[in-house]
């Protein structure tokens, strides 16, 4: 029965990704035209990768360290594994971003859009946070969704980039 549930979840994930892919251009156009000063400020903070790592990894690690050191190791393992998987997929797919962005010398991989590094990393630690910090899980879930939203809001990713990143991370 467990195998059937896993296959069902995989099929739902694939369908969700395909639906998101079909909406990429429409969602991208929406966010190009929908700019608000308040959201610009808030989401520019949330989209900062250092801030994402601090909120989704460092703070939970600090909270959990005295309670359960093994959970901290698992958090870091999930983060590192999702980060590595993300770059492997970026190298394979090489999808360009919706807008031209800066590039780093020697590592043009940063310019690739699919999947969203921010989404895959934020969502990769959510199952562990939900398990080991159940009282705070809603905050972290909302934060992860805001991270994904911020990537589309600033036209750095397509909807399918963040949906795939969230599903692959989770």
Secondary structure by P-SEA (a helix, b strand, c coil): caaaaaaaaaaaaaaaaaaaaaaaaaaaaaaaacccaaaaaaaaaaacaaaaaaaacaaaaaaaccccaaaaaaaaaaaaaaaaaaaaaaaaccccccbbbbbcccccccccccccaaaaaaaaaaaaaaaccccaaaaaaaaaaaaaaaaaaaccccaaaaaaaaaaac
